[in-house]
């Protein structure tokens, strides 16, 4: 007997690597949610990152996917951290309509020492620095960049500050990543990575309901609140904060089921999911164009055993060039 295929809105419809937009009309909330499976596992497995680094990059990828898929134009959205911690650089970018790539740069010994000393939380691995959100709409538009300090709080909290500063939209973000252990079809131990996240924003029709307090240092109000007592947003925010990290990564939960758990009393509506893929934008032609800008001395310095080898930091693809095929400027 053939199994009935799940339909839009039913549990398990979206599956992994598909972003689900949703709306909770009773709370004036809109958002997006996702569970990443094969995509995140492929990216992390490609580089064999230590677990704390992999978990940190996974959260950055989820955040990038949640925001990038909301853009309504052709372009690229990038999340990048630069800090003085053991993980000094994270880069994740989303190229519309569906391509994701990412990598992390870290000091292997410093990460090992941090783990041994119990200083391996995401905030400690990043250290002090900045988190930049960059929107690039192409060569004919000026890129927009929003910068938020890495201040010892989580990526979730920093993302909330970004939305509050740049868009003046009350926002809550939840991120999670987990390493799962099971066995393959041959009974051998296997580990896989999963990640998930949800972003919820308060978008009432009456703009005065979105009035927010000044940023800290303006009116002296340092309470953890976005609005001056709007009951709908208070309820939505508290519901989002009840999400457990395990729910975001559990393949048995699924995005529709998670949204139902959170908002069923208020009537949540899930929309058509959007697939995302692990795809790098590097190419031999693009790299050749870069190398052709080298002068003769730079080409000679880059040549080893009669060839120039360039490795993409994102996808680890190696490209080989002969010095003869490059035109030195």
Residue pairs with C-beta under 8 A, 6 or more apart in sequence:
6 12
6 13
7 13
8 270
8 271
8 272
9 256
9 269
9 270
10 256
11 254
11 256
11 257
11 260
12 254
12 256
12 257
13 256
13 270
13 273
14 20
14 35
14 254
14 255
14 256
14 270
14 273
15 35
15 254
15 273
16 35
16 36
16 37
16 38
16 39
16 194
16 251
17 34
17 35
17 36
17 37
17 38
17 39
17 275
17 276
17 277
18 34
18 255
18 273
18 274
18 275
18 276
19 32
19 33
19 34
19 65
19 66
19 69
19 273
19 274
19 275
19 276
20 32
20 33
20 34
20 255
20 256
20 259
20 270
20 271
20 273
21 30
21 31
21 32
21 270
21 271
21 272
21 274
22 30
22 31
22 32
22 33
22 259
22 263
22 268
22 269
22 270
22 271
23 29
23 30
23 31
23 268
23 269
23 271
24 30
24 31
24 236
24 263
24 266
24 267
24 268
24 269
25 266
25 267
25 269
26 232
26 263
26 266
26 267
27 202
27 232
27 233
27 235
27 236
27 263
27 266
28 202
28 203
28 204
28 205
28 209
28 232
28 233
29 200
29 201
29 202
29 203
29 232
29 233
29 236
29 263
30 200
30 201
30 203
31 198
31 199
31 200
31 201
32 66
32 69
32 70
32 198
32 199
33 66
33 196
33 197
33 198
33 199
33 255
33 258
33 259
34 62
34 65
34 66
34 196
34 197
34 198
34 255
34 276
35 194
35 195
35 196
35 248
35 249
35 251
35 253
35 254
35 255
36 58
36 61
36 62
36 65
36 194
36 195
36 196
36 276
37 192
37 194
37 251
38 278
39 100
39 276
39 277
39 278
40 58
40 61
40 62
40 177
40 193
40 194
40 195
41 192
41 193
41 194
42 278
43 57
43 61
43 100
43 101
43 102
43 278
44 54
44 57
44 58
44 193
45 193
46 315
46 316
47 103
47 104
47 316
49 57
49 104
49 106
50 106
50 108
50 111
50 112
50 115
51 179
52 111
52 114
52 115
52 120
52 122
52 125
53 87
53 104
53 106
53 111
53 125
54 177
54 179
54 193
55 122
55 177
55 178
55 179
56 87
56 90
56 104
56 122
56 125
56 126
57 90
57 92
57 102
57 103
57 104
58 177
58 193
58 195
59 122
59 155
59 175
59 176
59 177
59 195
59 197
60 79
60 81
60 90
60 92
60 102
60 155
61 92
61 100
61 102
61 195
62 175
62 176
62 177
62 195
62 196
62 197
63 79
63 92
63 155
63 159
63 173
63 175
63 197
64 77
64 78
64 79
64 92
64 93
64 94
64 100
64 102
65 94
65 100
65 197
65 276
66 173
66 197
66 198
66 199
67 77
67 79
67 94
67 133
67 159
67 199
68 77
68 93
68 94
68 96
68 100
69 94
69 274
69 276
71 77
71 96
71 135
73 96
73 137
74 96
74 97
74 137
74 138
75 95
75 96
75 135
75 136
75 137
75 138
75 141
76 93
76 94
76 95
76 96
76 134
76 135
76 136
77 93
77 94
77 96
77 133
77 134
77 135
77 136
78 91
78 92
78 93
78 94
78 132
78 133
78 134
78 136
79 90
79 91
79 92
79 93
79 131
79 132
79 133
80 89
80 90
80 91
80 92
80 131
80 132
80 134
81 87
81 89
81 90
81 126
81 129
81 130
81 131
81 132
81 150
82 88
82 89
82 129
82 130
82 132
83 89
83 126
83 127
83 128
83 129
83 130
83 150
84 127
84 128
84 129
85 110
85 124
85 125
85 126
85 127
85 128
85 129
86 106
86 107
86 110
86 111
86 113
86 114
86 125
86 127
87 104
87 105
87 106
87 111
87 125
87 126
88 105
88 106
88 107
88 127
88 129
89 104
89 105
89 106
90 102
90 104
90 105
90 126
91 102
91 103
91 104
91 314
92 100
92 101
92 102
93 100
93 101
93 102
94 100
94 276
95 101
95 279
95 281
97 274
98 274
98 275
98 276
98 277
98 279
99 276
99 277
99 279
99 280
99 281
100 276
100 277
100 278
100 279
101 278
101 279
101 280
101 281
101 314
101 315
102 314
103 313
103 314
105 313
106 125
111 120
111 125
114 120
114 124
114 125
122 154
122 155
123 150
123 152
123 153
123 154
126 150
127 150
128 149
128 150
128 151
128 152
129 149
129 150
130 147
130 148
130 149
130 150
131 147
131 148
131 149
131 150
131 155
131 158
131 162
132 145
132 146
132 147
132 148
133 145
133 146
133 147
133 148
133 162
133 166
134 143
134 144
134 145
135 143
135 144
135 145
136 143
137 143
146 162
146 165
146 166
148 158
148 161
148 162
148 165
149 158
150 158
151 158
154 175
155 173
155 175
156 173
156 174
156 175
159 171
159 173
159 199
160 171
160 172
160 173
163 169
163 170
163 171
163 201
164 170
164 171
164 212
164 215
164 226
165 215
168 210
168 212
169 201
169 202
169 203
169 210
170 201
170 202
170 210
170 212
170 226
170 227
170 233
170 237
171 199
171 200
171 201
171 202
171 226
172 199
172 200
172 236
172 237
172 240
172 241
173 197
173 198
173 199
173 200
174 197
174 198
174 199
174 240
174 241
174 243
174 248
175 195
175 196
175 197
175 248
176 195
176 196
176 197
176 245
176 246
176 247
176 248
176 249
177 193
177 194
177 195
177 196
177 245
177 249
178 193
178 194
178 195
178 245
178 246
178 249
179 191
179 192
179 193
180 191
180 192
180 193
180 194
180 249
181 189
181 190
181 191
182 189
182 190
182 192
183 189
183 190
184 190
194 249
194 251
195 248
195 249
196 247
196 248
196 249
196 255
197 248
198 240
198 243
198 248
198 258
200 236
200 237
200 240
202 209
202 210
202 226
202 227
202 230
202 232
202 233
202 236
203 210
204 210
204 230
204 232
209 227
209 230
209 232
210 227
211 227
211 228
212 226
212 227
212 228
213 219
213 221
213 225
213 228
214 221
216 222
226 233
226 237
227 233
227 234
235 266
239 262
239 263
240 262
242 262
243 258
243 262
247 253
247 258
247 261
248 258
255 270
255 273
256 270
259 268
259 270
260 268
262 268
280 312
280 314
280 315
280 317
282 312
282 314
282 315
282 317
282 319
284 319
287 310
287 319
287 321
288 321
288 325
288 326
291 299
291 302
291 308
291 310
291 321
291 326
292 326
292 327
292 328
292 329
293 329
294 302
294 326
294 328
294 329
295 328
295 329
296 328
299 308
299 323
299 326
299 328
300 323
302 308
303 323
306 322
306 323
307 320
307 321
307 322
307 323
308 320
308 321
308 322
308 323
308 326
309 318
309 319
309 320
309 321
310 318
310 319
310 320
310 321
311 317
311 318
311 319
312 318
312 319
